[in-house]
Amino acid sequence: MSRRPFTPKVITANHLLSGDVIYWSADSCWVNAHADAALFTQQDAAETQLSQANAQQNIAVGVMLADAVMGTNGPEPVHFREEFRATGPSNYFHGKQADTASAGA
């Protein structure tokens, strides 16, 4: 059985206390913006960093790898689910959605 080829990924989770979506950076710390996440193109590096991120259970829960591509301003989500998570809750304008709206105004 052949393995699927590795595709670029970011590490994402939810912040333990706030529930916000967070991302693992190249500096091995958690950041709030998807564009500030480290993009892993090698499976070994991704798995090593995933292990380090998983060890921070006092900060993050639900740590996982998510497909991404390099965009003009940093990594961008590939799938709708990750794009949706990156923009924050959809029930009303607050948090990341309000920040995005005011930046465009």
Buried (B, 14 or more C-beta within 10 A) or exposed (E): EEEEEBEBBBBBBBBBEEEBBBBBBEEEEBBBBBBBBBBBEEBEEBEEBBEEBBEBEEBBBEBEBBBBEEEEEBBBBBEEEBEEBBBBBEEEEEBBBEBEEEEEE
